[in-house]
């Protein structure tokens, strides 16, 4: 299955639900307490991270999408810590402060990456009037929020969720719900529910076979008037169920599991951001599955960024080297730059490959770790060189270039200049052969503005495609 990462910068998601603070105390254990048979942790490091609905928003922001969080917090330093953390990454917060009720806080004590104990500090918000949340939702929905996420941890922020779902739908938003408890009736009319397997079976009963799971999930979709149901199944991956469609199953991509804390938040965040950016349900699920595989390999409540997500998708799709599409090239370049590799880019017609070309491309490759060659389309060559050119069509020209040891990636462009392509790829170094000045090279302005460099390289004397063609025609 070929997946393209969407333009997450265009996505906007409203997250409503139970906000909490995750605290982590890390330290070594070298002895057992003389007071009781328990390990003594010498705390060396303290971390604080937004959790629950706030972690969903953090994951959305990590992908480059915009998000707003609405939820209930106490009048305390934990609430301030959550708000400061979210605002530092440009997430809008619209919290309702409830006096005399503490912000939900979970403290985990860890040693050598192993969780020893968790301590929860919380009281239920279930008695709080939901009118304030509805009011903040209404305000947030006046802008563009094509997707609304309800993150339900059964802490009371979503006590009136059915009316909240109807409000979101009345504004034309898709509604995604991370459910909790055995009563899914309250989520009636949502676009998509994302229960894990145990939550799903708590509602429909134990499923002995995959077919039984598919049948019961389909019936639940019909009964609750959902568009889809995504059942996350731990090491067995995840399965998307829709009425009148075959089940869409994805095996897990996790290579090594250190901590599943927040994995459900990552799944929801990638789903929501992807759908908001225009992905189909199937593509969004595949991206969410890849994101979950990344985040469970980290310790604690974590996020996944676009580079990590692209790397997970890339490893499955095996884009590799050679002739690529523009989208594949952008992904390959991001991954190479993330690995610390310097990406060089050049362009040309390369109609008849000669010694001058080979020498030039070898020199270009020596300037960095990877070399991209952008090749003029046939019509583009014709516009530049006149009728009778190119001698070789673009697919043959690209295959020959891809066979050179100096060239990593080859891509076609159709315009007269590769400026748009270069501005989208943004290599670390742009090179061009000839008597150009750096400021005259197409795409150079964009590369320099991004912190890159432009260089002019010299062609080998005595080599010219036009002269070669002229000689051949004279001999014929």
C-alpha positions in Angstrom: 0.0 0.0 0.0 1.5 3.3 -1.1 0.9 6.1 1.3 1.6 9.8 0.8 2.0 12.1 3.9 -0.5 14.9 3.6 0.3 18.6 4.1 -0.3 18.7 7.8 0.3 22.4 7.9 -3.1 22.9 6.3 -4.9 20.9 9.0 -6.8 22.3 12.0 -8.2 20.1 14.8 -10.3 20.9 17.9 -9.6 18.6 20.8 -12.1 18.4 23.6 -11.8 16.1 26.6 -10.1 15.1 29.8 -6.9 17.1 30.3 -4.2 15.8 32.6 -0.6 16.2 33.6 1.9 13.3 33.4 4.8 13.5 35.8 7.9 11.2 35.7 10.5 10.7 38.4 13.6 8.9 37.1 16.4 7.5 39.2 18.5 4.4 40.0 17.7 1.7 42.5 20.7 0.5 44.5 19.1 -0.8 47.7 15.9 -2.0 49.4 14.3 0.2 52.1 15.0 -0.9 55.7 11.4 0.3 56.5 9.6 -2.1 54.1 10.5 -4.5 51.3 10.4 -1.9 48.6 13.1 -0.4 46.3 14.5 3.0 47.2 14.7 5.3 44.1 17.2 8.0 44.2 15.4 10.6 42.0 17.8 12.3 39.5 15.4 13.6 36.9 11.9 15.0 36.9 9.7 15.4 33.8 6.3 16.9 33.2 4.3 16.3 30.1 0.7 17.2 29.1 -1.4 14.0 29.0 -4.9 12.9 27.9 -6.6 15.3 25.6 -3.6 17.7 26.0 -1.3 14.9 24.7 -3.5 14.4 21.6 -3.1 18.1 20.9 0.7 17.8 21.4 0.8 15.0 18.9 -1.2 17.0 16.4 1.2 20.0 16.8 4.2 17.7 16.4 3.0 16.9 12.9 2.8 20.6 12.1 -1.0 20.9 12.2 -2.9 23.5 14.3 -5.0 22.5 17.3 -7.1 24.0 20.1 -7.8 22.3 23.4 -10.9 22.6 25.5 -11.1 20.9 28.9 -11.5 21.2 32.6 -8.6 21.9 35.0 -8.1 22.9 38.6 -6.9 26.2 40.0 -3.3 25.0 40.6 0.3 24.8 39.4 -0.4 21.6 37.4 -2.9 23.4 35.3 -0.4 26.2 34.7 2.3 23.6 33.8 0.0 22.1 31.1 -1.0 25.4 29.7 2.6 26.7 29.5 3.8 23.5 27.8 1.0 23.6 25.2 1.4 27.3 24.5 5.1 26.9 24.0 4.4 24.9 20.9 1.6 27.3 19.7 -1.4 25.2 20.8 -4.4 27.3 21.7 -5.8 26.5 25.1 -9.3 27.3 26.2 -9.5 25.7 29.7 -12.3 26.1 32.2 -10.9 26.5 35.7 -12.8 24.7 38.4 -12.0 25.8 42.0 -11.5 23.2 44.7 -11.0 20.4 42.2 -7.3 19.4 41.4 -6.1 19.1 37.9 -5.8 15.4 37.1 -2.2 14.4 37.6 -0.5 11.0 37.2 3.0 10.5 38.8 5.1 7.6 37.6 8.3 6.5 39.3 10.8 4.8 36.9 14.2 3.2 37.2 16.2 1.9 34.3 13.2 2.5 31.9 10.9 0.3 34.1 7.8 1.8 35.8 7.8 0.9 39.5 4.6 2.6 40.6 2.0 5.1 39.5 0.3 7.6 41.8 -2.9 9.4 40.7 -4.1 12.7 42.0 -7.7 13.4 40.9 -11.3 14.0 41.7 -14.1 13.7 39.2 -15.3 16.7 37.2 -18.6 14.9 36.5 -20.6 17.4 38.7 -19.3 20.4 36.7 -21.9 22.1 34.5 -21.0 21.3 30.9 -22.4 24.6 29.6 -19.0 26.2 29.8 -17.4 23.5 27.6 -20.2 23.9 25.1 -19.7 27.6 25.1 -15.9 27.2 24.5 -16.6 24.6 21.8 -19.0 27.0 20.0 -16.4 29.7 20.0 -13.7 27.4 18.7 -15.9 26.1 16.0 -16.5 29.6 14.5 -13.1 29.1 12.7 -12.1 26.2 10.4 -12.1 23.0 12.4 -13.0 20.3 10.0 -12.2 17.6 12.6 -13.2 17.5 16.3 -11.6 15.0 18.6 -13.3 13.9 21.9 -10.7 12.4 24.2 -12.7 10.5 26.9 -10.9 9.2 29.9 -14.1 9.0 32.0 -13.0 11.9 34.2 -16.1 14.0 33.8 -15.2 16.6 31.1 -17.4 14.9 28.5 -20.5 14.2 30.7 -22.7 15.8 28.0 -20.9 14.3 25.0 -24.0 13.6 23.0 -24.9 17.2 22.8 -21.3 18.1 22.1 -21.2 15.6 19.2 -24.4 17.1 17.7 -22.9 20.6 18.1 -19.8 19.6 16.2 -21.8 17.9 13.5 -24.0 20.9 13.1 -20.9 22.9 12.2 -20.0 20.5 9.5 -17.1 18.9 11.4 -16.1 15.2 11.4 -16.2 13.8 14.9 -13.6 11.3 16.1 -14.0 9.8 19.6 -11.5 7.9 21.8 -14.2 6.1 23.9 -14.2 4.9 27.5 -16.5 2.6 29.4 -19.1 0.1 28.3 -21.8 2.6 27.2 -21.1 3.5 23.5 -24.7 4.7 23.0 -23.6 8.1 24.2 -21.3 8.4 21.1 -24.2 7.8 18.7 -23.7 9.7 15.4 -20.0 10.2 15.7 -18.0 9.9 12.5 -15.4 7.4 13.9 -14.8 5.6 17.2 -11.4 4.2 18.1 -11.8 1.6 20.9 -9.0 -0.8 21.8 -9.9 -4.4 21.7 -10.7 -4.7 25.4 -12.9 -1.7 25.3 -14.6 -3.0 22.2 -15.2 -6.5 23.7 -16.6 -4.9 26.9 -19.4 -3.6 24.7 -20.0 -6.4 22.3 -18.6 -9.4 24.2 -15.6 -11.6 23.6 -14.8 -12.3 19.9 -13.4 -15.8 19.3 -12.5 -15.2 15.6 -11.7 -12.3 13.4 -15.0 -12.9 11.5 -16.9 -12.6 14.7 -15.1 -9.3 15.5 -15.9 -8.0 12.0 -19.6 -8.9 12.2 -20.1 -7.4 15.6 -18.2 -4.2 14.7 -20.3 -3.8 11.5 -23.5 -4.2 13.6 -22.2 -1.6 16.0 -21.5 0.8 13.2 -25.1 0.4 12.0 -26.7 0.6 15.5 -24.8 3.7 16.5 -25.1 5.4 13.0 -21.3 5.7 12.7 -19.3 6.1 9.5 -16.6 3.8 10.8 -15.1 2.0 13.7 -11.4 1.5 14.2 -10.4 -1.3 16.6 -6.8 -1.1 17.8 -5.6 -4.6 18.6 -2.2 -4.2 20.2 0.3 -6.6 18.7 -2.3 -7.6 16.1 -2.5 -4.2 14.5 -5.7 -2.4 13.9 -8.9 -3.0 11.9 -11.1 -0.4 10.2 -14.8 -1.4 9.8 -17.4 0.3 7.7 -20.8 -0.7 6.6 -20.9 -2.2 3.1 -17.1 -2.4 2.9 -14.6 -5.2 3.5 -12.6 -4.9 6.7 -9.4 -2.9 6.3 -6.7 -4.5 8.4 -3.2 -3.2 9.2 -0.6 -5.4 11.0 1.4 -3.7 13.7 4.6 -1.8 12.8 6.1 -1.8 16.3 9.6 -3.3 16.3 10.3 -3.0 20.0 7.8 -2.0 22.7 9.1 0.0 25.7 6.0 1.9 26.8 2.4 1.9 25.5 1.6 5.1 27.5 -0.1 7.6 25.2 0.0 5.3 22.1 -3.8 5.7 21.8 -3.4 9.5 21.9 -0.9 9.2 19.0 -3.2 7.0 17.0 -6.1 9.5 17.5 -3.8 12.5 16.7 -2.4 11.1 13.5 -5.9 10.0 12.4 -7.4 13.4 13.1 -4.6 15.5 11.5 -4.5 13.2 8.5 -8.3 13.4 7.9 -8.3 17.1 8.5 -5.5 17.4 5.8 -7.6 15.5 3.3 -6.4 11.8 3.7 -8.9 9.0 3.2 -9.9 6.9 6.2 -7.6 4.1 4.9 -4.6 6.3 4.4 -5.2 8.0 7.8 -5.4 4.6 9.5 -2.2 3.5 7.8 -0.4 6.6 9.0 -1.8 6.3 12.5 -0.6 2.7 12.6 2.9 3.8 11.6 2.8 6.5 14.2 1.8 4.1 17.0 4.7 1.8 16.0 7.1 4.7 16.6 5.7 6.0 19.8 5.6 2.7 21.7 9.4 2.5 21.2 9.8 5.6 23.4 9.5 5.9 27.2 6.6 7.8 28.6 3.8 9.9 27.0 5.4 10.8 23.7 4.8 12.4 20.3 5.7 11.5 16.8 6.9 14.1 14.3 6.7 14.1 10.5 10.2 12.9 10.1 9.7 9.9 12.3 6.3 9.2 10.7 7.8 9.5 7.2 10.7 7.2 8.3 8.2 4.6 9.4 6.2 4.8 6.2 9.3 4.9 4.1 10.7 1.7 5.7 7.5 -0.1 4.7 7.2 1.4 1.2 10.9 0.9 0.3 11.1 4.1 -1.8 14.9 3.6 -2.2 16.9 5.3 -4.9 16.6 5.8 -8.7 13.8 7.4 -10.6 11.2 8.9 -8.1 8.0 10.9 -8.3 8.2 14.4 -6.8 6.3 13.3 -3.6 8.6 10.3 -3.2 11.6 12.6 -3.6 10.5 15.0 -1.0 10.1 12.2 1.5 13.5 10.7 0.6 15.2 14.1 1.1 13.5 14.7 4.4 14.7 11.3 5.7 18.3 11.8 4.3 18.5 15.3 6.0 17.2 13.8 9.2 20.0 11.3 9.1 22.5 14.2 8.8 23.2 13.6 5.1 24.0 16.6 2.9 21.7 16.6 -0.2 23.0 18.2 -3.4 20.7 19.0 -6.4 21.3 19.9 -10.0 19.3 19.9 -13.2 19.5 19.7 -17.0 18.3 18.1 -20.2 21.0 15.3 -20.3 19.8 14.4 -23.8 22.8 12.4 -24.9 25.0 11.6 -21.9 28.7 12.3 -22.6 32.0 12.5 -20.7 31.4 16.1 -19.7 28.1 15.2 -18.0 29.7 12.3 -16.2 32.6 14.4 -15.0 30.2 17.2 -13.9 27.9 14.8 -12.0 30.8 13.1 -10.2 32.0 16.6 -9.1 28.5 17.5 -8.0 28.2 14.3 -5.9 31.5 15.0 -4.2 30.0 18.2 -2.8 27.7 16.2 -0.4 26.3 12.8 0.5 23.3 12.5 -1.9 22.8 13.8 -5.4 19.4 14.6 -7.0 19.2 15.2 -10.8 16.1 17.0 -12.0 15.5 16.3 -15.7 13.6 18.4 -18.2 10.5 16.8 -19.7 10.4 16.2 -23.4 8.2 19.3 -24.0 10.5 21.4 -21.8 13.5 20.3 -23.8 11.7 21.1 -27.1 10.8 24.6 -25.8 14.5 25.2 -24.9 16.3 23.5 -27.8 13.8 23.5 -30.6 12.2 20.8 -32.8 14.2 17.6 -33.1 15.1 17.6 -29.5 15.3 15.6 -27.3 16.9 12.8 -29.2 16.1 10.5 -26.3 12.7 10.6 -24.5 12.6 11.5 -20.8 12.1 8.0 -19.5 15.3 6.8 -21.2 17.3 9.8 -20.1 16.3 9.3 -16.5 17.1 5.6 -16.6 20.6 6.2 -17.9 21.2 8.9 -15.2 19.8 6.6 -12.5 22.4 4.0 -13.5 25.3 6.3 -12.7 27.1 5.6 -9.4 27.2 9.3 -8.6 23.4 9.8 -8.9 21.1 8.8 -6.1 17.7 10.2 -7.2 16.3 11.3 -10.6 13.1 13.3 -11.0 11.3 14.9 -13.9 10.0 18.5 -14.1 7.7 19.9 -16.7 8.2 23.6 -16.4 10.8 25.7 -18.3 12.8 25.9 -15.1 12.9 23.7 -12.0 12.3 26.6 -9.6 9.0 25.2 -8.2 10.5 21.7 -7.8 13.6 23.0 -6.1 11.6 25.3 -3.8 9.6 22.2 -2.7 12.5 19.9 -2.2 14.9 22.4 -0.6 18.3 20.7 -0.9 21.2 21.7 1.2 23.3 22.6 -1.8 22.1 23.6 -5.3 24.7 23.3 -8.1 24.6 24.3 -11.8 27.2 24.0 -14.5 28.2 26.8 -16.8 28.9 30.6 -16.6 26.0 31.4 -14.3 26.1 33.7 -11.3 24.7 32.0 -8.2 21.8 34.6 -8.0 20.8 33.7 -11.5 20.2 30.0 -10.9 16.6 28.9 -10.7 15.6 28.0 -7.2 18.7 29.4 -5.7 16.8 32.2 -3.8 14.6 29.7 -2.1 17.5 27.4 -1.2 19.5 30.3 0.3 16.5 31.5 2.3 16.2 28.1 3.8 19.8 28.2 5.0 21.3 26.3 2.0 24.0 27.2 -0.5 24.3 27.7 -4.3 27.5 26.9 -6.3 28.5 27.1 -9.9 30.6 24.2 -11.3 32.5 24.1 -14.5 31.7 21.6 -17.4 34.6 19.7 -18.9 35.9 21.5 -22.0 35.3 20.0 -25.5 32.1 18.2 -24.6 28.7 19.3 -26.0 25.5 17.5 -26.8 24.7 19.8 -29.6 28.1 19.2 -31.2 27.8 15.5 -30.8 24.4 15.6 -32.6 25.8 17.8 -35.3 28.7 15.4 -35.9 26.4 12.4 -36.1 24.1 14.2 -38.6 27.0 15.3 -40.8 28.3 11.7 -40.9 24.9 10.4 -41.9 
